[in-house]
Amino acid sequence: MTVLGYVANGLVFSSIIVLGSIGLSLVYSIADFANFAHGDTMTVGAYAALVTFGAVGGLGGAVLGLPYGFFLALLVGIAAGAVVAVATERLIYEPLATDSIGLLITSIGVAFVYRAVVQIGFGADFTRFEIGALRPIEWLIPYGIRVTRHDVAIVASAVVLVAGLHVLLQYTDLGRKMRAMADNPTLARVSGIRTRRIRYWTWVIGAGLAAAGGVFLGLFNQLSPRMGFNLLLVIFAAVILGGIGSVYGAMLGGFLIGMITRLTPLLSRLGEVLPLVPDGFGVPIGIEYANAIAFVIMVAVLLARPTGIAGEEAV
């Protein structure tokens, strides 16, 4: 695969990481704790979409090679992730009324419950959406880029969702209230903002974006009960790199981490990629080390600049 091929693959993967990172950062900025069940929320959304798509089928048409039924399943997956997250907030997190560390530890237990329920219902084996594979887009093949229309659909859908979130945060009353609560929840409360309702909306939006990311991850790769958990470290690395609590920082961090992890195999081909590096030189490392690289980046950012790229910016 050429460098452009790796970049194109990284762009698709980054779109998925961005959706997961935004949701995690949004929940952290308003609910004020690191939700370790976030990755498994992605899994819940993916499997809800799988069940829905199996029930409705293609519905007679397609966009970018994806049946209309898939987009309906995507909406159901987003709704399922949001409903499960709000129910968890209402029944588990809210009654605890504990500190951030207590909620963090609780969320680890919630993640185990989510994963166990999915595994009981669907088994531990890998599965896929029943969508036929596509050939790579032919006019891109001469450039060494092997992406399908499904990959284009993932990127386009992620752009639409991110743009929609931007509009919501910047130009709606709900968005202004969310930003106010992220900046100063006490002041927001005394100003008459119904902070409990805003907190619920935060879970709806954050979990919905995570569920969308899970559906696209299942389309990009395959589904398994551990799919979201396996991605959690990468998502945390992206959020920390961008700046904890900053939605726009999470977007940038998600893009950078996603690209870096997919470009990892190029480290073994530095002599081919960089003009000043001797031929045959490279670091013997493959894609299986991508998560380790994300972890190293996360630790380095925590040591050098704990506030991340976006600093102290909230939402």
C-alpha positions in Angstrom: 0.0 0.0 0.0 1.2 3.5 -0.8 1.5 6.4 1.6 -1.7 7.9 0.1 -3.4 4.6 0.7 -2.5 4.6 4.4 -3.6 8.3 4.6 -7.0 7.4 3.1 -7.4 4.5 5.4 -6.5 6.7 8.3 -9.1 9.3 7.3 -11.8 6.7 7.5 -10.6 5.4 10.9 -10.2 8.9 12.2 -13.8 9.7 11.4 -14.8 6.9 13.8 -12.4 8.0 16.5 -13.6 11.6 16.2 -17.2 10.5 16.9 -16.2 8.5 20.0 -13.9 11.2 21.3 -16.4 14.0 21.0 -19.0 12.0 23.0 -16.5 11.2 25.7 -15.2 14.8 26.0 -18.8 16.2 26.0 -19.8 13.9 28.9 -16.6 14.7 30.8 -17.1 18.5 30.5 -20.7 18.5 31.8 -21.1 15.2 33.8 -17.6 15.8 35.3 -16.2 12.3 35.2 -14.4 10.0 32.8 -16.9 7.5 31.6 -15.2 4.1 31.1 -18.4 2.6 29.8 -18.2 4.9 26.7 -16.5 2.3 24.5 -19.2 -0.3 25.4 -21.9 2.3 24.6 -20.4 2.2 21.1 -20.9 -1.6 21.1 -24.5 -1.3 22.2 -25.3 1.1 19.4 -23.5 -1.2 16.8 -25.5 -4.3 17.9 -28.8 -2.4 18.0 -28.1 -1.4 14.4 -27.2 -5.0 13.5 -30.5 -6.3 14.9 -32.5 -3.5 13.1 -30.8 -4.1 9.8 -31.4 -7.8 10.0 -35.1 -7.0 10.6 -35.7 -4.3 7.9 -33.2 -5.4 5.2 -32.2 -3.1 2.4 -35.6 -1.3 1.9 -35.1 -1.2 -1.9 -32.5 1.4 -2.5 -28.9 2.4 -1.7 -26.6 5.4 -1.2 -22.9 5.0 -1.7 -23.4 1.3 -1.8 -25.2 1.3 1.6 -28.9 0.2 1.6 -31.5 2.6 2.9 -32.1 0.0 5.6 -28.6 0.6 6.9 -29.3 4.3 7.5 -32.5 3.4 9.4 -30.5 0.9 11.4 -27.9 3.7 12.1 -30.6 5.9 13.5 -31.9 3.1 15.7 -28.4 2.4 16.9 -28.0 6.1 17.8 -31.3 6.1 19.7 -30.5 2.8 21.5 -27.1 4.2 22.7 -28.8 7.4 23.9 -31.6 5.6 25.7 -29.2 3.2 27.4 -27.0 6.0 28.5 -29.8 8.1 29.9 -31.3 5.1 31.7 -27.9 4.4 33.2 -27.5 8.0 34.3 -31.0 8.0 35.8 -30.8 4.7 37.6 -27.1 4.4 38.5 -25.0 7.5 38.3 -27.5 10.1 39.5 -28.6 8.2 42.7 -25.0 7.7 43.7 -24.3 11.5 43.9 -20.7 10.7 44.6 -17.5 12.3 43.5 -15.8 12.0 40.1 -13.6 9.1 41.2 -16.5 7.1 42.5 -18.5 7.6 39.3 -15.4 6.6 37.3 -15.1 3.3 39.2 -18.9 2.8 38.8 -18.6 3.3 35.1 -16.1 0.5 34.9 -18.7 -1.9 36.4 -21.3 -0.5 34.0 -19.0 -1.3 31.1 -18.8 -4.9 32.3 -22.5 -5.1 32.4 -23.0 -3.7 28.9 -20.5 -6.1 27.5 -21.9 -9.1 29.3 -25.4 -8.4 28.1 -24.2 -8.1 24.5 -22.2 -11.3 24.8 -25.1 -13.2 26.3 -27.4 -12.0 23.5 -25.0 -12.4 20.6 -22.2 -14.7 21.7 -18.5 -13.9 21.7 -17.8 -14.5 18.0 -17.2 -11.8 15.4 -20.1 -10.9 13.0 -20.8 -8.5 10.2 -23.6 -6.5 8.7 -25.1 -8.4 5.9 -24.0 -6.0 3.3 -22.1 -7.1 0.2 -18.5 -6.1 -0.1 -17.6 -3.5 -2.7 -14.7 -3.2 -5.1 -12.3 -0.3 -4.4 -13.2 2.9 -6.3 -11.5 2.3 -9.6 -10.2 5.8 -10.4 -8.3 5.9 -7.1 -6.5 2.6 -7.5 -3.7 4.0 -9.8 -2.8 6.3 -6.9 -2.5 3.3 -4.5 -5.7 4.3 -2.7 -8.0 1.4 -2.1 -11.2 2.7 -0.5 -14.8 1.7 -1.2 -18.0 3.8 -1.4 -18.7 2.4 2.1 -15.6 4.2 3.4 -16.7 7.4 1.7 -20.1 7.0 3.4 -18.5 6.7 6.8 -16.4 9.9 6.3 -19.4 11.8 4.9 -21.7 10.7 7.7 -19.2 11.7 10.3 -18.7 15.1 8.7 -22.5 15.7 8.8 -22.8 14.6 12.5 -19.8 16.8 13.5 -21.2 19.8 11.6 -24.6 19.2 13.2 -23.0 19.2 16.6 -21.2 22.4 15.8 -24.4 24.1 14.8 -26.1 22.9 18.0 -23.4 24.1 20.3 -22.9 27.5 18.7 -26.3 28.5 17.4 -29.0 27.0 19.6 -30.4 27.7 23.0 -29.5 24.2 24.2 -25.9 24.6 23.0 -25.5 27.9 24.8 -26.8 26.3 28.0 -24.5 23.3 27.6 -21.5 25.6 27.2 -22.6 27.7 30.2 -22.9 24.5 32.3 -19.5 23.3 31.2 -17.9 26.6 32.1 -19.5 27.0 35.6 -22.3 24.6 36.6 -23.0 26.4 39.8 -23.5 29.8 38.1 -25.6 28.1 35.4 -27.9 26.7 38.1 -28.4 30.0 39.9 -29.0 31.6 36.5 -32.1 29.5 36.0 -30.7 26.8 33.7 -32.2 23.4 34.4 -28.9 21.7 34.8 -30.4 18.2 35.3 -32.2 18.5 31.9 -29.0 19.7 30.3 -27.1 16.8 31.8 -29.6 14.4 30.3 -29.3 16.0 26.9 -25.5 15.7 27.2 -25.9 12.0 27.6 -28.2 11.8 24.7 -25.8 13.6 22.4 -22.6 12.1 23.7 -23.9 8.5 23.7 -25.6 9.0 20.3 -22.4 10.1 18.7 -20.6 7.1 20.3 -23.2 4.7 19.1 -22.8 6.1 15.5 -19.1 5.6 15.8 -19.7 2.0 16.9 -22.0 1.4 13.9 -19.4 2.7 11.5 -16.7 0.7 13.3 -18.7 -2.4 12.7 -19.1 -1.5 9.0 -15.4 -0.6 8.7 -14.2 -3.8 10.4 -16.5 -6.2 12.1 -18.6 -6.5 15.3 -17.7 -8.2 18.5 -18.7 -7.7 22.2 -15.2 -6.2 22.9 -15.1 -3.9 19.9 -15.8 -0.7 21.9 -13.6 -1.7 24.8 -10.7 -2.4 22.5 -11.0 1.1 21.1 -11.3 2.9 24.5 -7.6 3.5 25.0 -7.3 5.1 21.6 -10.3 7.3 22.3 -8.9 8.4 25.7 -5.6 9.2 24.0 -7.4 11.4 21.5 -9.4 13.2 24.2 -6.2 13.9 26.3 -4.3 15.0 23.2 -7.0 17.4 22.2 -7.7 18.7 25.7 -9.9 17.0 28.3 -13.3 18.6 28.3 -12.9 20.4 24.9 -15.2 19.1 22.2 -13.2 20.9 19.4 -10.0 19.6 20.9 -11.5 16.1 20.9 -12.2 16.5 17.2 -8.6 17.5 16.5 -7.2 14.9 18.9 -9.4 12.2 17.4 -8.2 13.0 13.9 -4.5 13.1 14.8 -4.6 9.9 16.9 -6.7 8.1 14.2 -4.2 9.1 11.5 -1.1 8.2 13.6 -2.4 4.7 14.5 -3.2 3.9 10.9 0.1 5.3 9.6 2.1 3.1 12.1 3.2 0.5 9.4 5.0 3.3 7.6 7.6 3.4 10.4 9.0 0.2 9.0 9.4 1.8 5.6 11.0 5.2 6.5 13.7 4.7 3.9 11.0 4.6 1.2 8.9 7.4 2.6 11.5 10.1 3.6 14.0 11.3 1.1 16.9 11.9 3.5 16.6 8.5 5.2 18.8 5.7 3.9 17.1 3.0 1.8 16.0 0.0 3.8 16.0 1.9 7.1 12.9 1.6 9.3 11.6 0.7 12.7 10.3 -2.9 12.7 6.8 -2.2 13.8 3.4 -3.1 12.5 -0.3 -2.1 12.9 -0.5 -4.4 15.9 1.5 -1.8 17.9 -1.0 1.1 17.1 -2.7 1.0 20.5 0.7 1.0 22.2 1.7 4.1 20.2 -1.6 5.8 21.2 -0.8 5.0 24.9 2.8 6.4 24.6 1.3 9.6 23.0 -1.3 9.9 25.9 1.4 9.5 28.5 3.7 12.0 26.8 0.9 14.6 26.6 0.0 14.1 30.2 3.7 14.7 31.2 4.4 17.6 28.8 1.1 19.4 28.5 -1.6 18.0 30.7 -4.2 20.4 29.3 -3.8 19.2 25.8 -3.8 21.1 22.5 -7.0 23.1 23.4 -5.8 24.0 26.9 -8.5 24.8 29.4 -11.1 25.5 26.8 -14.5 24.0 27.7 -16.9 22.5 25.2 
